[in-house]
Amino acid sequence: MNMNRTSYTNHAKAWQYAEACELNAEPDYLQAVRKQAVQAGFTQGSVAQGAFLKIVAQASHARSIILVGTGSVVEALRLIDGLGEEGQFTAVDSSPQGADLIRRAFRSADIGHGVRLRAVNVRARTYFPRLNPRDYDLIVVAGDESNYRDAMAEAPRLLQANGQIIFTDIMCYQEDEEAGGVMNAANRSPRAVLLRQLVEDCQQTQGVDFDSCLLPIGSGVLLASKR
C-alpha cells in the first residue's frame, strides 16, 4: 500500500477512533484502576491494547498466564478477565508498589473468582528460572526494557507448544514519543535499541522457534507464537 499524507492522516484517525471506542466500552472499575495507577506514577497501556490482551487470553483458552511489567495494573485485570473463572495468573513486578496495586485491584474487581493470583515483587531474570518448563500458555511483557530481554530469553523454555508471548509498547512511544521510537534510527536510547533489536531478531528467526507478527495496536504490539 502506497502511503501519502492523506493515508497517514486516515490511519492516525483510525487509531484514535479505536481508542475512543474501547474507552467508551471500558468498565468503570478499570477506568478507576487506570486513574489510580497513573496517579501512583505507573504508565498504563492503551485501552485498545488492554481489550486486545483480554481477547487473546480468551481465544487461546489460556489457563496459565505470566505478566511481566512495572505497575501494569490494567493489563493484569484484562488478562485475569480473559482467563475466566479458572486458571493461574502470575504477575512479576520489579516494584513493590506495583505488585501491591495488582493484588488490591484483583481483590476489589468482580472478575476471575476461580483464578489463582501470584503477584511477586522481583525481577524477571531472578524469578523465571524458578518456574516449571512448558507450563505457561501466554506471557505478556511491559514495563522496563530489561523485562523484554529476560522474557525473550526464557520464553522458549516456559511456553507450551503453540504458547504465545506478547511484547507491548514495541514502538517505544511510552518512554519519549517525541524521540520517534524504534522507527527513528537516531533514537539510541537503551530501550529503543533493545526493542528495535527484538523486532529484527523475531523477523530473522521467523518460522524456526517462533512465528511472529507486528501489530499497530496501542503503542505497538509484537505477538510471537511458539512452534
C-alpha positions, 0 to 999 in steps of 0.5 A: 500500500502506497502511503501519502499524507492523506493515508497517514492522516486516515490511519492516525484517525483510525487509531484514535477512533479505536481508542475512543471506542474501547474507552467508551466500552471500558468498565468503570472499575478499570477506568478507576484502576487506570486513574489510580495507577497513573496517579501512583506514577505507573504508565498504563497501556492503551485501552485498545491494547488492554481489550486486545490482551483480554481477547487473546487470553480468551481465544487461546483458552489460556489457563496459565498466564505470566505478566511481566511489567512495572505497575501494569495494573490494567493489563493484569485485570484484562488478562485475569478477565480473559482467563475466566473463572479458572486458571493461574495468573502470575504477575512479576513486578520489579516494584513493590508498589506495583505488585501491591496495586495488582493484588488490591485491584484483583481483590476489589474487581468482580472478575476471575473468582476461580483464578489463582493470583501470584503477584511477586515483587522481583525481577524477571531474570531472578524469578523465571528460572524458578518456574516449571518448563512448558507450563505457561500458555501466554506471557505478556511483557511491559514495563522496563526494557530489561523485562523484554530481554529476560522474557525473550530469553526464557520464553522458549523454555516456559511456553507450551507448544503453540504458547504465545508471548506478547511484547507491548509498547514495541514502538517505544512511544511510552518512554519519549514519543517525541524521540520517534521510537524504534522507527527513528534510527537516531533514537539510541536510547537503551530501550529503543535499541533493545526493542528495535533489536527484538523486532529484527531478531523475531523477523530473522528467526521467523518460522524456526522457534517462533512465528511472529507478527507486528501489530499497530495496536496501542503503542505497538504490539509484537505477538510471537507464537511458539512452534 
